[in-house]
Amino acid sequence: MNIEELSYQEEQSRNHVVLFEPQIPQNTGNIARTCAATNSPLHIIKPMGFPIDDRKMKRAGLDYWDKLDVRFYESIEEFMEKVQGGRVHLISKFADKTYSDESYDDGQVHYFVFGREDKGLPEEFMRRHSEKALRIPMNDEHVRSLNVSNTVCMIVYEALRQQNFAGLDLVHTYESDKLK
């Protein structure tokens, strides 16, 4: 899917975050905040391990929910059908290619898919789409996995770095400086 083929909302968002069956509301809230800060739509594949109005999730996302483009899917298959033409990246420790070896500045829309906090992405699905898998290097002897909200932030900001942080404020000034 090329940028030219997208609606205005998607045109502003080359990087989309996809959560497969999220289980921890605080993680989803933190990810929602990152999505709001980076103009990245958030796609959630059901079922979720908590209600969407969970108090912990809203608290973690603070007051950014109205600035967020959230889309829901009943299954991973439904999601894959809807995003045909976009570049799908499956973030998993079961990958040979690292996320930093991938190019995200190609004019395409990128969908970064993150698995459940407790199980990751389904093994059968991963095997069918292994060419789309990317990993974050880590020492597997010491930890099973990284926190999903941290990995979302790392991956999205690497894509944005390669895209010269398009659409983001590179300078922020104090309110008192604006009054001068």
FENNORVEN-V46346 format. One record per residue. N is the residue number from 1. RES is the residue in one letter. SS is DSSP state (hx for helix, st for strand, lp for the rest). PSI is psi in radians with two decimals (none if undefined). OMEGA is omega in radians with two decimals (none if undefined). Layout:
N	RES	SS	PSI	OMEGA
N	RES	SS	PSI	OMEGA
This chain:
1	M	lp	2.11	3.12
2	N	st	2.72	3.13
3	I	hx	-0.64	-3.09
4	E	hx	-0.41	-3.07
5	E	hx	-0.01	-3.00
6	L	lp	2.79	3.00
7	S	lp	2.94	-3.13
8	Y	hx	-0.79	-3.12
9	Q	hx	-0.85	-3.13
10	E	hx	-0.55	3.14
11	E	hx	-0.61	3.13
12	Q	lp	-0.14	-3.00
13	S	lp	1.62	3.12
14	R	lp	-0.26	-3.09
15	N	st	2.09	-3.12
16	H	st	2.40	3.12
17	V	st	2.30	-3.10
18	V	st	2.18	3.09
19	L	st	2.15	3.10
20	F	st	1.99	3.06
21	E	lp	1.01	-3.13
22	P	lp	2.48	-3.05
23	Q	lp	-0.39	-3.03
24	I	lp	2.00	-3.05
25	P	hx	-0.63	-3.14
26	Q	hx	-0.66	3.08
27	N	hx	-0.81	-3.13
28	T	hx	-0.68	3.08
29	G	hx	-0.77	3.10
30	N	hx	-0.70	3.12
31	I	hx	-0.69	3.10
32	A	hx	-0.70	3.11
33	R	hx	-0.78	3.10
34	T	hx	-0.73	3.12
35	C	hx	-0.74	3.12
36	A	hx	-0.70	-3.11
37	A	hx	-0.42	-3.05
38	T	hx	0.14	-3.10
39	N	lp	0.66	-3.12
40	S	lp	2.07	3.06
41	P	lp	2.58	3.12
42	L	st	2.16	3.11
43	H	st	2.28	-3.14
44	I	st	2.16	3.10
45	I	st	2.11	-3.09
46	K	lp	2.85	0.05
47	P	lp	2.70	3.07
48	M	lp	2.71	3.14
49	G	lp	0.20	-3.10
50	F	lp	2.78	3.09
51	P	lp	2.59	-3.11
52	I	lp	-0.44	-3.14
53	D	lp	0.28	-3.13
54	D	lp	2.26	-3.09
55	R	hx	-0.71	-3.13
56	K	hx	-0.69	-3.14
57	M	hx	-0.79	3.14
58	K	hx	-0.68	3.13
59	R	hx	-0.72	3.14
60	A	hx	-0.59	3.12
61	G	hx	-0.14	-3.13
62	L	lp	-2.29	-3.01
63	D	lp	0.55	-3.08
64	Y	lp	-0.04	-3.02
65	W	hx	-0.58	-3.14
66	D	hx	-0.18	3.14
67	K	hx	0.13	-3.00
68	L	lp	2.40	3.03
69	D	lp	1.81	-3.11
70	V	st	2.33	3.12
71	R	st	2.52	-3.09
72	F	st	2.59	3.13
73	Y	st	2.55	-3.14
74	E	lp	-0.39	-3.11
75	S	lp	2.87	3.11
76	I	hx	-0.52	3.10
77	E	hx	-0.74	3.09
78	E	hx	-0.77	3.11
79	F	hx	-0.85	-3.10
80	M	hx	-0.64	3.09
81	E	hx	-0.72	-3.07
82	K	hx	-0.46	-3.05
83	V	lp	0.35	3.11
84	Q	lp	2.32	-3.13
85	G	lp	-0.39	3.07
86	G	lp	2.84	3.10
87	R	st	2.00	-3.13
88	V	st	2.28	3.11
89	H	st	2.13	3.12
90	L	st	2.03	-3.09
91	I	st	2.04	-3.02
92	S	lp	2.66	3.04
93	K	lp	-0.19	3.11
94	F	lp	1.09	-3.13
95	A	lp	2.64	3.12
96	D	lp	-0.46	-3.06
97	K	lp	2.39	3.12
98	T	st	2.66	-3.10
99	Y	hx	-0.54	-3.09
100	S	hx	-0.18	3.08
101	D	hx	-0.14	-3.09
102	E	lp	2.57	3.07
103	S	lp	2.22	3.13
104	Y	lp	0.01	-3.12
105	D	lp	1.03	-3.04
106	D	lp	0.21	-3.13
107	G	lp	0.05	-3.14
108	Q	st	2.87	3.00
109	V	lp	2.32	-3.09
110	H	st	2.27	3.08
111	Y	st	2.00	-3.14
112	F	st	1.98	-3.04
113	V	st	2.17	-3.13
114	F	st	2.39	-3.08
115	G	lp	3.12	3.09
116	R	st	2.59	3.13
117	E	lp	-0.54	-3.06
118	D	lp	-0.39	-3.04
119	K	lp	-0.18	-3.06
120	G	st	-2.66	3.10
121	L	lp	2.64	-3.12
122	P	lp	2.36	-3.09
123	E	hx	-0.78	-3.13
124	E	hx	-0.77	3.11
125	F	hx	-0.78	3.14
126	M	hx	-0.73	-3.14
127	R	hx	-0.65	3.12
128	R	hx	-0.49	-3.05
129	H	lp	0.60	-3.04
130	S	hx	-0.46	3.13
131	E	hx	-0.24	-3.14
132	K	hx	-0.03	-3.00
133	A	st	2.39	3.08
134	L	st	2.59	3.12
135	R	st	2.78	3.00
136	I	lp	2.13	-3.13
137	P	lp	2.41	3.10
138	M	lp	2.93	3.11
139	N	lp	1.79	-3.09
140	D	lp	-0.27	3.13
141	E	lp	-0.50	-3.03
142	H	lp	-0.58	-3.12
143	V	lp	2.66	3.10
144	R	lp	-0.72	-3.06
145	S	lp	2.95	3.03
146	L	lp	2.79	3.09
147	N	lp	2.34	-3.05
148	V	hx	-0.64	-3.14
149	S	hx	-0.57	3.05
150	N	hx	-0.70	-3.12
151	T	hx	-0.66	3.09
152	V	hx	-0.85	-3.12
153	C	hx	-0.79	-3.12
154	M	hx	-0.83	-3.08
155	I	hx	-0.83	-3.11
156	V	hx	-0.75	-3.13
157	Y	hx	-0.47	3.02
158	E	hx	-0.76	3.09
159	A	hx	-0.80	3.13
160	L	hx	-0.66	3.09
161	R	hx	-0.80	3.13
162	Q	hx	-0.47	3.14
163	Q	lp	0.30	-3.14
164	N	lp	0.58	3.10
165	F	lp	0.69	-3.13
166	A	lp	2.29	3.08
167	G	lp	0.01	-3.13
168	L	lp	2.66	3.08
169	D	lp	2.15	3.12
170	L	lp	-0.28	3.12
171	V	lp	2.44	3.09
172	H	lp	2.33	-3.10
173	T	lp	2.74	3.05
174	Y	lp	2.60	3.11
175	E	hx	-0.69	-3.12
176	S	hx	-0.50	3.09
177	D	hx	-0.50	-3.13
178	K	hx	-0.41	-3.10
179	L	lp	-0.26	-3.09
180	K	lp	none	none
